[in-house]
């Protein structure tokens, strides 16, 4: 049996707990111009939110880029990279790291 903690699923779950009323479409893509950016959040005129994250990165980078983009989703379209965005990003990362540490500790205890 292979046990695996999916960091992307974990991060999205943490975001959803903090923002249960926000809906967004997250896609992992190959067609992003890496010289300009590695992820993108689009707030469409119809109210829908779209997030794209480049998959041409390491897993750690993908999780961080997704956290960056989800912070945009949580902070809203007017936040840019200002204080509200930074608070969202920092909190998301803090909660992600806490939950991952708990998962790893539980796995360590279970495997002993």
Secondary structure, 3 states (H helix, E strand, C coil): CCCCCCHHHHHHHHHHHHCCCCCCEEEEECCCCCCCCCEEEEECCCCCEEEEEECCCCHHHHHHHHHHHHHHHHHCCCCCCCHHHHHHHHHHHHHHHHHHHHHHHHHHHHHC
